[in-house]
């Protein structure tokens, strides 16, 4: 069925299958997904997310707050801290890993905890791989993941 759809789109818009696949890849980087390349060493996970949504996706503070289940004043403050720590614009590279924004709405877990858990469970990455992606030590990643698991058990 998918092949049929690709063939139909290919004929209708005069595109090759490769071009369609490329367009599909690009569409993953939308306002509901965050590329992992924004998680840099000098920013906290929340600062990176807010900076990305503000500067790259050009969302208002209230929109970011809505997406992240946070007060827009907190978002404003977080953005301005991030801007001071990392004044350069993000260079968005396709690493193949995207994080859905909506997973950060749950406030029971820390932002980094949710991020590490998602990368570990969804992409089945090793701690060392997550460490490289997030520019964090693999032991830190392990600790954060264990903290998430502890909270998960306590919450059940």
RAGI-V291204 format. One record per run of one state. SS is the DSSP state (2 for helix, 1 for strand, 0 for the rest). FROM is the first residue (numbers start at 1). LEN is the number of residues. Records with the same first field share a line. If there is no record, write none. Layout:
SS=FROM-LEN / FROM-LEN
//
This chain:
0=1-1 / 14-3 / 28-5 / 39-6 / 57-4 / 69-3 / 86-12 / 106-5 / 123-4 / 135-3 / 156-1
2=2-12 / 17-11 / 36-3 / 45-12 / 61-8 / 72-14 / 101-5 / 111-12 / 127-8 / 138-18
1=33-3 / 98-3
//
